[in-house]
Amino acid sequence: MTNMLMKRKLTSSVWQEEGWFVAQCLEVDVASQGETVEEALSNLQEALELHFELPCATVLPVMQTLEVEVAA
């Protein structure tokens, strides 16, 4: 089976926190960092490519139900 690849345009926001630049994708909850803006964006691009990669499970997943307490 061959995976079809497509390009998708996403928006990022970059800001500086102390000595690091943080790049965050605005459409998907993925962020990365680097010592420069360019490095942060490059790391974000790699993280997004991994995020959108199809999973390749070696063991079938097990479905579980969890019950958690939340504030009302």
PDB file of N, CA, C, O and CB in Angstrom:
ATOM      1  N   MET A   1       0.849  -1.182   0.000  1.00  0.00           N
ATOM      2  CA  MET A   1       0.000   0.000   0.000  1.00  0.00           C
ATOM      3  C   MET A   1       0.894   1.244   0.000  1.00  0.00           C
ATOM      4  O   MET A   1       1.796   1.359   0.830  1.00  0.00           O
ATOM      5  CB  MET A   1      -0.966  -0.001   1.231  1.00  0.00           C
ATOM      6  N   THR A   2       0.651   2.153  -0.907  1.00  0.00           N
ATOM      7  CA  THR A   2       1.435   3.374  -1.024  1.00  0.00           C
ATOM      8  C   THR A   2       0.679   4.526  -0.380  1.00  0.00           C
ATOM      9  O   THR A   2      -0.510   4.720  -0.635  1.00  0.00           O
ATOM     10  CB  THR A   2       1.753   3.686  -2.502  1.00  0.00           C
ATOM     11  N   ASN A   3       1.375   5.289   0.456  1.00  0.00           N
ATOM     12  CA  ASN A   3       0.759   6.463   1.089  1.00  0.00           C
ATOM     13  C   ASN A   3       0.839   7.640   0.139  1.00  0.00           C
ATOM     14  O   ASN A   3       1.895   7.908  -0.435  1.00  0.00           O
ATOM     15  CB  ASN A   3       1.449   6.804   2.440  1.00  0.00           C
ATOM     16  N   MET A   4      -0.258   8.338  -0.028  1.00  0.00           N
ATOM     17  CA  MET A   4      -0.285   9.536  -0.854  1.00  0.00           C
ATOM     18  C   MET A   4       0.116  10.713   0.036  1.00  0.00           C
ATOM     19  O   MET A   4      -0.385  10.857   1.151  1.00  0.00           O
ATOM     20  CB  MET A   4      -1.704   9.760  -1.506  1.00  0.00           C
ATOM     21  N   LEU A   5       1.005  11.535  -0.458  1.00  0.00           N
ATOM     22  CA  LEU A   5       1.435  12.715   0.287  1.00  0.00           C
ATOM     23  C   LEU A   5       0.781  13.954  -0.311  1.00  0.00           C
ATOM     24  O   LEU A   5       0.608  14.053  -1.526  1.00  0.00           O
ATOM     25  CB  LEU A   5       2.982  12.850   0.273  1.00  0.00           C
ATOM     26  N   MET A   6       0.425  14.882   0.542  1.00  0.00           N
ATOM     27  CA  MET A   6      -0.128  16.142   0.087  1.00  0.00           C
ATOM     28  C   MET A   6       0.473  17.259   0.922  1.00  0.00           C
ATOM     29  O   MET A   6       0.893  17.040   2.059  1.00  0.00           O
ATOM     30  CB  MET A   6      -1.676  16.145   0.178  1.00  0.00           C
ATOM     31  N   LYS A   7       0.512  18.430   0.367  1.00  0.00           N
ATOM     32  CA  LYS A   7       1.025  19.583   1.096  1.00  0.00           C
ATOM     33  C   LYS A   7      -0.148  20.318   1.731  1.00  0.00           C
ATOM     34  O   LYS A   7      -1.229  20.417   1.151  1.00  0.00           O
ATOM     35  CB  LYS A   7       1.835  20.528   0.159  1.00  0.00           C
ATOM     36  N   ARG A   8       0.087  20.826   2.922  1.00  0.00           N
ATOM     37  CA  ARG A   8      -0.942  21.575   3.634  1.00  0.00           C
ATOM     38  C   ARG A   8      -0.285  22.813   4.224  1.00  0.00           C
ATOM     39  O   ARG A   8       0.778  22.712   4.838  1.00  0.00           O
ATOM     40  CB  ARG A   8      -1.626  20.704   4.750  1.00  0.00           C
ATOM     41  N   LYS A   9      -0.891  23.967   4.050  1.00  0.00           N
ATOM     42  CA  LYS A   9      -0.352  25.212   4.607  1.00  0.00           C
ATOM     43  C   LYS A   9      -0.903  25.405   6.011  1.00  0.00           C
ATOM     44  O   LYS A   9      -2.113  25.360   6.230  1.00  0.00           O
ATOM     45  CB  LYS A   9      -0.704  26.433   3.703  1.00  0.00           C
ATOM     46  N   LEU A  10       0.004  25.620   6.959  1.00  0.00           N
ATOM     47  CA  LEU A  10      -0.367  25.847   8.347  1.00  0.00           C
ATOM     48  C   LEU A  10       0.256  27.155   8.822  1.00  0.00           C
ATOM     49  O   LEU A  10       1.253  27.613   8.262  1.00  0.00           O
ATOM     50  CB  LEU A  10       0.079  24.662   9.244  1.00  0.00           C
ATOM     51  N   THR A  11      -0.321  27.743   9.834  1.00  0.00           N
ATOM     52  CA  THR A  11       0.145  29.020  10.364  1.00  0.00           C
ATOM     53  C   THR A  11       0.896  28.782  11.667  1.00  0.00           C
ATOM     54  O   THR A  11       0.498  27.956  12.488  1.00  0.00           O
ATOM     55  CB  THR A  11      -1.039  29.997  10.584  1.00  0.00           C
ATOM     56  N   SER A  12       1.991  29.520  11.843  1.00  0.00           N
ATOM     57  CA  SER A  12       2.733  29.389  13.089  1.00  0.00           C
ATOM     58  C   SER A  12       2.901  30.750  13.747  1.00  0.00           C
ATOM     59  O   SER A  12       2.882  31.796  13.099  1.00  0.00           O
ATOM     60  CB  SER A  12       4.103  28.740  12.840  1.00  0.00           C
ATOM     61  N   SER A  13       3.065  30.690  15.044  1.00  0.00           N
ATOM     62  CA  SER A  13       3.365  31.874  15.839  1.00  0.00           C
ATOM     63  C   SER A  13       4.714  31.617  16.491  1.00  0.00           C
ATOM     64  O   SER A  13       4.947  30.535  17.031  1.00  0.00           O
ATOM     65  CB  SER A  13       2.238  32.175  16.913  1.00  0.00           C
ATOM     66  N   VAL A  14       5.610  32.608  16.446  1.00  0.00           N
ATOM     67  CA  VAL A  14       6.946  32.445  17.027  1.00  0.00           C
ATOM     68  C   VAL A  14       7.180  33.573  18.025  1.00  0.00           C
ATOM     69  O   VAL A  14       6.933  34.741  17.724  1.00  0.00           O
ATOM     70  CB  VAL A  14       8.055  32.441  15.918  1.00  0.00           C
ATOM     71  N   TRP A  15       7.657  33.217  19.210  1.00  0.00           N
ATOM     72  CA  TRP A  15       7.990  34.210  20.216  1.00  0.00           C
ATOM     73  C   TRP A  15       9.225  33.745  20.978  1.00  0.00           C
ATOM     74  O   TRP A  15       9.643  32.592  20.876  1.00  0.00           O
ATOM     75  CB  TRP A  15       6.799  34.449  21.179  1.00  0.00           C
ATOM     76  N   GLN A  16       9.791  34.658  21.735  1.00  0.00           N
ATOM     77  CA  GLN A  16      10.999  34.337  22.486  1.00  0.00           C
ATOM     78  C   GLN A  16      10.683  34.201  23.968  1.00  0.00           C
ATOM     79  O   GLN A  16      10.016  35.051  24.558  1.00  0.00           O
ATOM     80  CB  GLN A  16      12.075  35.409  22.266  1.00  0.00           C
ATOM     81  N   GLU A  17      11.179  33.110  24.560  1.00  0.00           N
ATOM     82  CA  GLU A  17      11.081  32.876  25.999  1.00  0.00           C
ATOM     83  C   GLU A  17      12.494  32.679  26.508  1.00  0.00           C
ATOM     84  O   GLU A  17      13.130  31.664  26.224  1.00  0.00           O
ATOM     85  CB  GLU A  17      10.165  31.635  26.337  1.00  0.00           C
ATOM     86  N   GLU A  18      12.982  33.646  27.258  1.00  0.00           N
ATOM     87  CA  GLU A  18      14.351  33.627  27.753  1.00  0.00           C
ATOM     88  C   GLU A  18      15.303  33.436  26.572  1.00  0.00           C
ATOM     89  O   GLU A  18      15.284  34.257  25.654  1.00  0.00           O
ATOM     90  CB  GLU A  18      14.547  32.502  28.815  1.00  0.00           C
ATOM     91  N   GLY A  19      16.129  32.395  26.554  1.00  0.00           N
ATOM     92  CA  GLY A  19      17.094  32.227  25.472  1.00  0.00           C
ATOM     93  C   GLY A  19      16.594  31.399  24.304  1.00  0.00           C
ATOM     94  O   GLY A  19      17.374  31.106  23.397  1.00  0.00           O
ATOM     95  N   TRP A  20      15.328  31.010  24.287  1.00  0.00           N
ATOM     96  CA  TRP A  20      14.790  30.122  23.250  1.00  0.00           C
ATOM     97  C   TRP A  20      13.704  30.822  22.443  1.00  0.00           C
ATOM     98  O   TRP A  20      13.000  31.698  22.945  1.00  0.00           O
ATOM     99  CB  TRP A  20      14.231  28.838  23.878  1.00  0.00           C
ATOM    100  N   PHE A  21      13.586  30.417  21.186  1.00  0.00           N
ATOM    101  CA  PHE A  21      12.457  30.827  20.358  1.00  0.00           C
ATOM    102  C   PHE A  21      11.485  29.657  20.319  1.00  0.00           C
ATOM    103  O   PHE A  21      11.886  28.514  20.097  1.00  0.00           O
ATOM    104  CB  PHE A  21      12.916  31.250  18.908  1.00  0.00           C
ATOM    105  N   VAL A  22      10.220  29.943  20.532  1.00  0.00           N
ATOM    106  CA  VAL A  22       9.174  28.922  20.537  1.00  0.00           C
ATOM    107  C   VAL A  22       8.313  29.128  19.301  1.00  0.00           C
ATOM    108  O   VAL A  22       7.861  30.242  19.037  1.00  0.00           O
ATOM    109  CB  VAL A  22       8.312  28.986  21.845  1.00  0.00           C
ATOM    110  N   ALA A  23       8.084  28.065  18.544  1.00  0.00           N
ATOM    111  CA  ALA A  23       7.217  28.109  17.357  1.00  0.00           C
ATOM    112  C   ALA A  23       6.030  27.181  17.624  1.00  0.00           C
ATOM    113  O   ALA A  23       6.204  26.016  17.979  1.00  0.00           O
ATOM    114  CB  ALA A  23       8.001  27.678  16.039  1.00  0.00           C
ATOM    115  N   GLN A  24       4.828  27.716  17.448  1.00  0.00           N
ATOM    116  CA  GLN A  24       3.615  26.947  17.705  1.00  0.00           C
ATOM    117  C   GLN A  24       2.721  26.994  16.481  1.00  0.00           C
ATOM    118  O   GLN A  24       2.518  28.056  15.894  1.00  0.00           O
ATOM    119  CB  GLN A  24       2.869  27.483  18.947  1.00  0.00           C
ATOM    120  N   CYS A  25       2.184  25.841  16.096  1.00  0.00           N
ATOM    121  CA  CYS A  25       1.225  25.779  15.000  1.00  0.00           C
ATOM    122  C   CYS A  25      -0.134  26.214  15.549  1.00  0.00           C
ATOM    123  O   CYS A  25      -0.554  25.746  16.607  1.00  0.00           O
ATOM    124  CB  CYS A  25       1.156  24.334  14.373  1.00  0.00           C
ATOM    125  N   LEU A  26      -0.811  27.095  14.845  1.00  0.00           N
ATOM    126  CA  LEU A  26      -2.088  27.620  15.331  1.00  0.00           C
ATOM    127  C   LEU A  26      -3.267  26.716  15.001  1.00  0.00           C
ATOM    128  O   LEU A  26      -4.300  26.785  15.668  1.00  0.00           O
ATOM    129  CB  LEU A  26      -2.331  28.985  14.752  1.00  0.00           C
ATOM    130  N   GLU A  27      -3.132  25.869  13.984  1.00  0.00           N
ATOM    131  CA  GLU A  27      -4.234  24.981  13.606  1.00  0.00           C
ATOM    132  C   GLU A  27      -4.197  23.642  14.338  1.00  0.00           C
ATOM    133  O   GLU A  27      -5.234  23.003  14.514  1.00  0.00           O
ATOM    134  CB  GLU A  27      -4.207  24.739  12.117  1.00  0.00           C
ATOM    135  N   VAL A  28      -3.011  23.216  14.763  1.00  0.00           N
ATOM    136  CA  VAL A  28      -2.823  21.921  15.415  1.00  0.00           C
ATOM    137  C   VAL A  28      -2.039  22.169  16.702  1.00  0.00           C
ATOM    138  O   VAL A  28      -1.166  23.037  16.730  1.00  0.00           O
ATOM    139  CB  VAL A  28      -2.074  20.896  14.471  1.00  0.00           C
ATOM    140  N   ASP A  29      -2.329  21.437  17.746  1.00  0.00           N
ATOM    141  CA  ASP A  29      -1.655  21.631  19.031  1.00  0.00           C
ATOM    142  C   ASP A  29      -0.266  20.994  19.012  1.00  0.00           C
ATOM    143  O   ASP A  29      -0.026  19.975  19.660  1.00  0.00           O
ATOM    144  CB  ASP A  29      -2.498  21.039  20.179  1.00  0.00           C
ATOM    145  N   VAL A  30       0.653  21.621  18.248  1.00  0.00           N
ATOM    146  CA  VAL A  30       2.041  21.159  18.148  1.00  0.00           C
ATOM    147  C   VAL A  30       2.936  22.382  18.257  1.00  0.00           C
ATOM    148  O   VAL A  30       2.666  23.418  17.650  1.00  0.00           O
ATOM    149  CB  VAL A  30       2.302  20.377  16.803  1.00  0.00           C
ATOM    150  N   ALA A  31       4.007  22.253  19.036  1.00  0.00           N
ATOM    151  CA  ALA A  31       4.960  23.357  19.199  1.00  0.00           C
ATOM    152  C   ALA A  31       6.363  22.780  19.266  1.00  0.00           C
ATOM    153  O   ALA A  31       6.549  21.591  19.524  1.00  0.00           O
ATOM    154  CB  ALA A  31       4.646  24.199  20.478  1.00  0.00           C
ATOM    155  N   SER A  32       7.347  23.637  19.030  1.00  0.00           N
ATOM    156  CA  SER A  32       8.747  23.251  19.139  1.00  0.00           C
ATOM    157  C   SER A  32       9.551  24.489  19.494  1.00  0.00           C
ATOM    158  O   SER A  32       9.002  25.585  19.603  1.00  0.00           O
ATOM    159  CB  SER A  32       9.266  22.601  17.819  1.00  0.00           C
ATOM    160  N   GLN A  33      10.854  24.310  19.674  1.00  0.00           N
ATOM    161  CA  GLN A  33      11.691  25.443  20.036  1.00  0.00           C
ATOM    162  C   GLN A  33      13.054  25.322  19.383  1.00  0.00           C
ATOM    163  O   GLN A  33      13.416  24.265  18.865  1.00  0.00           O
ATOM    164  CB  GLN A  33      11.835  25.545  21.554  1.00  0.00           C
ATOM    165  N   GLY A  34      13.804  26.409  19.413  1.00  0.00           N
ATOM    166  CA  GLY A  34      15.156  26.426  18.876  1.00  0.00           C
ATOM    167  C   GLY A  34      15.897  27.648  19.373  1.00  0.00           C
ATOM    168  O   GLY A  34      15.308  28.548  19.971  1.00  0.00           O
ATOM    169  N   GLU A  35      17.193  27.672  19.120  1.00  0.00           N
ATOM    170  CA  GLU A  35      18.005  28.807  19.554  1.00  0.00           C
ATOM    171  C   GLU A  35      17.837  30.020  18.646  1.00  0.00           C
ATOM    172  O   GLU A  35      18.186  31.136  19.030  1.00  0.00           O
ATOM    173  CB  GLU A  35      19.466  28.409  19.606  1.00  0.00           C
ATOM    174  N   THR A  36      17.295  29.806  17.428  1.00  0.00           N
ATOM    175  CA  THR A  36      16.997  30.889  16.491  1.00  0.00           C
ATOM    176  C   THR A  36      15.574  30.702  15.977  1.00  0.00           C
ATOM    177  O   THR A  36      14.979  29.638  16.147  1.00  0.00           O
ATOM    178  CB  THR A  36      18.023  30.917  15.305  1.00  0.00           C
ATOM    179  N   VAL A  37      15.037  31.740  15.351  1.00  0.00           N
ATOM    180  CA  VAL A  37      13.700  31.633  14.750  1.00  0.00           C
ATOM    181  C   VAL A  37      13.700  30.532  13.695  1.00  0.00           C
ATOM    182  O   VAL A  37      12.781  29.715  13.638  1.00  0.00           O
ATOM    183  CB  VAL A  37      13.261  32.988  14.121  1.00  0.00           C
ATOM    184  N   GLU A  38      14.740  30.516  12.860  1.00  0.00           N
ATOM    185  CA  GLU A  38      14.826  29.531  11.789  1.00  0.00           C
ATOM    186  C   GLU A  38      14.871  28.110  12.342  1.00  0.00           C
ATOM    187  O   GLU A  38      14.217  27.213  11.810  1.00  0.00           O
ATOM    188  CB  GLU A  38      16.054  29.796  10.928  1.00  0.00           C
ATOM    189  N   GLU A  39      15.647  27.903  13.414  1.00  0.00           N
ATOM    190  CA  GLU A  39      15.743  26.569  14.009  1.00  0.00           C
ATOM    191  C   GLU A  39      14.410  26.161  14.632  1.00  0.00           C
ATOM    192  O   GLU A  39      14.000  25.006  14.510  1.00  0.00           O
ATOM    193  CB  GLU A  39      16.861  26.529  15.070  1.00  0.00           C
ATOM    194  N   ALA A  40      13.734  27.089  15.293  1.00  0.00           N
ATOM    195  CA  ALA A  40      12.433  26.786  15.892  1.00  0.00           C
ATOM    196  C   ALA A  40      11.425  26.399  14.818  1.00  0.00           C
ATOM    197  O   ALA A  40      10.657  25.454  15.002  1.00  0.00           O
ATOM    198  CB  ALA A  40      11.915  27.988  16.697  1.00  0.00           C
ATOM    199  N   LEU A  41      11.419  27.120  13.694  1.00  0.00           N
ATOM    200  CA  LEU A  41      10.486  26.799  12.602  1.00  0.00           C
ATOM    201  C   LEU A  41      10.837  25.464  11.941  1.00  0.00           C
ATOM    202  O   LEU A  41       9.946  24.690  11.589  1.00  0.00           O
ATOM    203  CB  LEU A  41      10.494  27.920  11.548  1.00  0.00           C
ATOM    204  N   SER A  42      12.122  25.199  11.777  1.00  0.00           N
ATOM    205  CA  SER A  42      12.545  23.930  11.204  1.00  0.00           C
ATOM    206  C   SER A  42      12.143  22.767  12.114  1.00  0.00           C
ATOM    207  O   SER A  42      11.670  21.734  11.639  1.00  0.00           O
ATOM    208  CB  SER A  42      14.064  23.928  10.970  1.00  0.00           C
ATOM    209  N   ASN A  43      12.335  22.942  13.418  1.00  0.00           N
ATOM    210  CA  ASN A  43      11.937  21.907  14.379  1.00  0.00           C
ATOM    211  C   ASN A  43      10.423  21.733  14.400  1.00  0.00           C
ATOM    212  O   ASN A  43       9.929  20.616  14.550  1.00  0.00           O
ATOM    213  CB  ASN A  43      12.444  22.257  15.785  1.00  0.00           C
ATOM    214  N   LEU A  44       9.684  22.830  14.250  1.00  0.00           N
ATOM    215  CA  LEU A  44       8.224  22.746  14.196  1.00  0.00           C
ATOM    216  C   LEU A  44       7.780  21.990  12.953  1.00  0.00           C
ATOM    217  O   LEU A  44       6.865  21.169  13.017  1.00  0.00           O
ATOM    218  CB  LEU A  44       7.598  24.150  14.215  1.00  0.00           C
ATOM    219  N   GLN A  45       8.421  22.261  11.828  1.00  0.00           N
ATOM    220  CA  GLN A  45       8.069  21.559  10.595  1.00  0.00           C
ATOM    221  C   GLN A  45       8.278  20.053  10.756  1.00  0.00           C
ATOM    222  O   GLN A  45       7.431  19.257  10.349  1.00  0.00           O
ATOM    223  CB  GLN A  45       8.905  22.092   9.412  1.00  0.00           C
ATOM    224  N   GLU A  46       9.401  19.668  11.348  1.00  0.00           N
ATOM    225  CA  GLU A  46       9.669  18.244  11.582  1.00  0.00           C
ATOM    226  C   GLU A  46       8.634  17.637  12.528  1.00  0.00           C
ATOM    227  O   GLU A  46       8.151  16.529  12.295  1.00  0.00           O
ATOM    228  CB  GLU A  46      11.084  18.053  12.158  1.00  0.00           C
ATOM    229  N   ALA A  47       8.295  18.362  13.592  1.00  0.00           N
ATOM    230  CA  ALA A  47       7.296  17.873  14.544  1.00  0.00           C
ATOM    231  C   ALA A  47       5.933  17.712  13.882  1.00  0.00           C
ATOM    232  O   ALA A  47       5.218  16.750  14.165  1.00  0.00           O
ATOM    233  CB  ALA A  47       7.188  18.824  15.736  1.00  0.00           C
ATOM    234  N   LEU A  48       5.567  18.643  13.005  1.00  0.00           N
ATOM    235  CA  LEU A  48       4.276  18.546  12.309  1.00  0.00           C
ATOM    236  C   LEU A  48       4.263  17.368  11.339  1.00  0.00           C
ATOM    237  O   LEU A  48       3.257  16.668  11.228  1.00  0.00           O
ATOM    238  CB  LEU A  48       3.973  19.853  11.552  1.00  0.00           C
ATOM    239  N   GLU A  49       5.368  17.147  10.641  1.00  0.00           N
ATOM    240  CA  GLU A  49       5.441  15.998   9.729  1.00  0.00           C
ATOM    241  C   GLU A  49       5.269  14.699  10.506  1.00  0.00           C
ATOM    242  O   GLU A  49       4.585  13.789  10.037  1.00  0.00           O
ATOM    243  CB  GLU A  49       6.786  15.989   8.962  1.00  0.00           C
ATOM    244  N   LEU A  50       5.875  14.598  11.679  1.00  0.00           N
ATOM    245  CA  LEU A  50       5.706  13.408  12.515  1.00  0.00           C
ATOM    246  C   LEU A  50       4.279  13.310  13.046  1.00  0.00           C
ATOM    247  O   LEU A  50       3.724  12.215  13.142  1.00  0.00           O
ATOM    248  CB  LEU A  50       6.701  13.427  13.683  1.00  0.00           C
ATOM    249  N   HIS A  51       3.685  14.451  13.391  1.00  0.00           N
ATOM    250  CA  HIS A  51       2.309  14.477  13.903  1.00  0.00           C
ATOM    251  C   HIS A  51       1.332  13.909  12.871  1.00  0.00           C
ATOM    252  O   HIS A  51       0.418  13.162  13.222  1.00  0.00           O
ATOM    253  CB  HIS A  51       1.903  15.919  14.281  1.00  0.00           C
ATOM    254  N   PHE A  52       1.527  14.265  11.600  1.00  0.00           N
ATOM    255  CA  PHE A  52       0.599  13.837  10.552  1.00  0.00           C
ATOM    256  C   PHE A  52       0.958  12.482   9.945  1.00  0.00           C
ATOM    257  O   PHE A  52       0.229  11.977   9.092  1.00  0.00           O
ATOM    258  CB  PHE A  52       0.555  14.875   9.462  1.00  0.00           C
ATOM    259  N   GLU A  53       2.073  11.887  10.374  1.00  0.00           N
ATOM    260  CA  GLU A  53       2.467  10.580   9.862  1.00  0.00           C
ATOM    261  C   GLU A  53       1.451   9.538  10.311  1.00  0.00           C
ATOM    262  O   GLU A  53       0.992   9.557  11.453  1.00  0.00           O
ATOM    263  CB  GLU A  53       3.892  10.200  10.340  1.00  0.00           C
ATOM    264  N   LEU A  54       1.107   8.632   9.408  1.00  0.00           N
ATOM    265  CA  LEU A  54       0.143   7.589   9.752  1.00  0.00           C
ATOM    266  C   LEU A  54       0.748   6.645  10.777  1.00  0.00           C
ATOM    267  O   LEU A  54       1.919   6.283  10.662  1.00  0.00           O
ATOM    268  CB  LEU A  54      -0.300   6.809   8.495  1.00  0.00           C
ATOM    269  N   PRO A  55      -0.019   6.243  11.770  1.00  0.00           N
ATOM    270  CA  PRO A  55       0.518   5.322  12.769  1.00  0.00           C
ATOM    271  C   PRO A  55       0.761   3.947  12.163  1.00  0.00           C
ATOM    272  O   PRO A  55       0.051   3.515  11.255  1.00  0.00           O
ATOM    273  CB  PRO A  55      -0.435   5.212  13.964  1.00  0.00           C
ATOM    274  N   CYS A  56       1.754   3.287  12.672  1.00  0.00           N
ATOM    275  CA  CYS A  56       2.089   1.947  12.201  1.00  0.00           C
ATOM    276  C   CYS A  56       2.213   1.051  13.431  1.00  0.00           C
ATOM    277  O   CYS A  56       3.314   0.815  13.930  1.00  0.00           O
ATOM    278  CB  CYS A  56       3.418   1.944  11.347  1.00  0.00           C
ATOM    279  N   ALA A  57       1.082   0.559  13.912  1.00  0.00           N
ATOM    280  CA  ALA A  57       1.062  -0.243  15.134  1.00  0.00           C
ATOM    281  C   ALA A  57       1.634  -1.632  14.877  1.00  0.00           C
ATOM    282  O   ALA A  57       1.332  -2.260  13.862  1.00  0.00           O
ATOM    283  CB  ALA A  57      -0.368  -0.351  15.684  1.00  0.00           C
ATOM    284  N   THR A  58       2.454  -2.099  15.797  1.00  0.00           N
ATOM    285  CA  THR A  58       2.972  -3.460  15.706  1.00  0.00           C
ATOM    286  C   THR A  58       2.138  -4.411  16.550  1.00  0.00           C
ATOM    287  O   THR A  58       2.218  -5.630  16.397  1.00  0.00           O
ATOM    288  CB  THR A  58       4.437  -3.508  16.146  1.00  0.00           C
ATOM    289  N   VAL A  59       1.338  -3.839  17.443  1.00  0.00           N
ATOM    290  CA  VAL A  59       0.424  -4.617  18.275  1.00  0.00           C
ATOM    291  C   VAL A  59      -0.938  -3.939  18.172  1.00  0.00           C
ATOM    292  O   VAL A  59      -1.022  -2.711  18.188  1.00  0.00           O
ATOM    293  CB  VAL A  59       0.923  -4.711  19.781  1.00  0.00           C
ATOM    294  N   LEU A  60      -1.991  -4.719  18.068  1.00  0.00           N
ATOM    295  CA  LEU A  60      -3.330  -4.130  17.974  1.00  0.00           C
ATOM    296  C   LEU A  60      -3.626  -3.300  19.215  1.00  0.00           C
ATOM    297  O   LEU A  60      -3.303  -3.714  20.329  1.00  0.00           O
ATOM    298  CB  LEU A  60      -4.401  -5.229  17.796  1.00  0.00           C
ATOM    299  N   PRO A  61      -4.245  -2.116  19.032  1.00  0.00           N
ATOM    300  CA  PRO A  61      -4.558  -1.276  20.194  1.00  0.00           C
ATOM    301  C   PRO A  61      -5.642  -1.900  21.062  1.00  0.00           C
ATOM    302  O   PRO A  61      -6.492  -2.645  20.575  1.00  0.00           O
ATOM    303  CB  PRO A  61      -4.998   0.114  19.739  1.00  0.00           C
ATOM    304  N   VAL A  62      -5.601  -1.590  22.338  1.00  0.00           N
ATOM    305  CA  VAL A  62      -6.601  -2.043  23.297  1.00  0.00           C
ATOM    306  C   VAL A  62      -7.437  -0.831  23.682  1.00  0.00           C
ATOM    307  O   VAL A  62      -6.896   0.196  24.093  1.00  0.00           O
ATOM    308  CB  VAL A  62      -5.938  -2.713  24.560  1.00  0.00           C
ATOM    309  N   MET A  63      -8.746  -0.948  23.551  1.00  0.00           N
ATOM    310  CA  MET A  63      -9.639   0.148  23.895  1.00  0.00           C
ATOM    311  C   MET A  63     -10.014   0.036  25.370  1.00  0.00           C
ATOM    312  O   MET A  63     -10.361  -1.043  25.850  1.00  0.00           O
ATOM    313  CB  MET A  63     -10.908   0.138  22.995  1.00  0.00           C
ATOM    314  N   GLN A  64      -9.943   1.154  26.083  1.00  0.00           N
ATOM    315  CA  GLN A  64     -10.261   1.200  27.505  1.00  0.00           C
ATOM    316  C   GLN A  64     -11.201   2.375  27.762  1.00  0.00           C
ATOM    317  O   GLN A  64     -11.157   3.374  27.043  1.00  0.00           O
ATOM    318  CB  GLN A  64      -8.966   1.322  28.366  1.00  0.00           C
ATOM    319  N   THR A  65     -12.038   2.263  28.767  1.00  0.00           N
ATOM    320  CA  THR A  65     -12.879   3.367  29.215  1.00  0.00           C
ATOM    321  C   THR A  65     -12.311   3.867  30.537  1.00  0.00           C
ATOM    322  O   THR A  65     -12.020   3.073  31.432  1.00  0.00           O
ATOM    323  CB  THR A  65     -14.384   2.928  29.366  1.00  0.00           C
ATOM    324  N   LEU A  66     -12.155   5.173  30.659  1.00  0.00           N
ATOM    325  CA  LEU A  66     -11.652   5.781  31.885  1.00  0.00           C
ATOM    326  C   LEU A  66     -12.735   6.634  32.504  1.00  0.00           C
ATOM    327  O   LEU A  66     -13.517   7.268  31.796  1.00  0.00           O
ATOM    328  CB  LEU A  66     -10.391   6.621  31.612  1.00  0.00           C
ATOM    329  N   GLU A  67     -12.783   6.651  33.817  1.00  0.00           N
ATOM    330  CA  GLU A  67     -13.702   7.527  34.537  1.00  0.00           C
ATOM    331  C   GLU A  67     -12.852   8.496  35.353  1.00  0.00           C
ATOM    332  O   GLU A  67     -12.036   8.075  36.172  1.00  0.00           O
ATOM    333  CB  GLU A  67     -14.693   6.708  35.458  1.00  0.00           C
ATOM    334  N   VAL A  68     -13.044   9.788  35.128  1.00  0.00           N
ATOM    335  CA  VAL A  68     -12.274  10.794  35.841  1.00  0.00           C
ATOM    336  C   VAL A  68     -13.221  11.783  36.502  1.00  0.00           C
ATOM    337  O   VAL A  68     -14.335  11.996  36.024  1.00  0.00           O
ATOM    338  CB  VAL A  68     -11.302  11.521  34.890  1.00  0.00           C
ATOM    339  N   GLU A  69     -12.777  12.390  37.606  1.00  0.00           N
ATOM    340  CA  GLU A  69     -13.557  13.414  38.267  1.00  0.00           C
ATOM    341  C   GLU A  69     -13.168  14.768  37.711  1.00  0.00           C
ATOM    342  O   GLU A  69     -11.983  15.074  37.580  1.00  0.00           O
ATOM    343  CB  GLU A  69     -13.358  13.367  39.791  1.00  0.00           C
ATOM    344  N   VAL A  70     -14.160  15.582  37.384  1.00  0.00           N
ATOM    345  CA  VAL A  70     -13.929  16.924  36.847  1.00  0.00           C
ATOM    346  C   VAL A  70     -14.775  17.914  37.638  1.00  0.00           C
ATOM    347  O   VAL A  70     -15.822  17.559  38.179  1.00  0.00           O
ATOM    348  CB  VAL A  70     -14.270  16.994  35.320  1.00  0.00           C
ATOM    349  N   ALA A  71     -14.320  19.130  37.697  1.00  0.00           N
ATOM    350  CA  ALA A  71     -15.082  20.170  38.400  1.00  0.00           C
ATOM    351  C   ALA A  71     -16.358  20.458  37.645  1.00  0.00           C
ATOM    352  O   ALA A  71     -16.360  20.517  36.415  1.00  0.00           O
ATOM    353  CB  ALA A  71     -14.250  21.464  38.564  1.00  0.00           C
ATOM    354  N   ALA A  72     -17.442  20.638  38.376  1.00  0.00           N
ATOM    355  CA  ALA A  72     -18.749  20.904  37.756  1.00  0.00           C
ATOM    356  C   ALA A  72     -18.929  22.376  37.470  1.00  0.00           C
ATOM    357  O   ALA A  72     -19.968  22.782  36.949  1.00  0.00           O
ATOM    358  CB  ALA A  72     -19.882  20.412  38.652  1.00  0.00           C
TER     359      ALA A  72
END
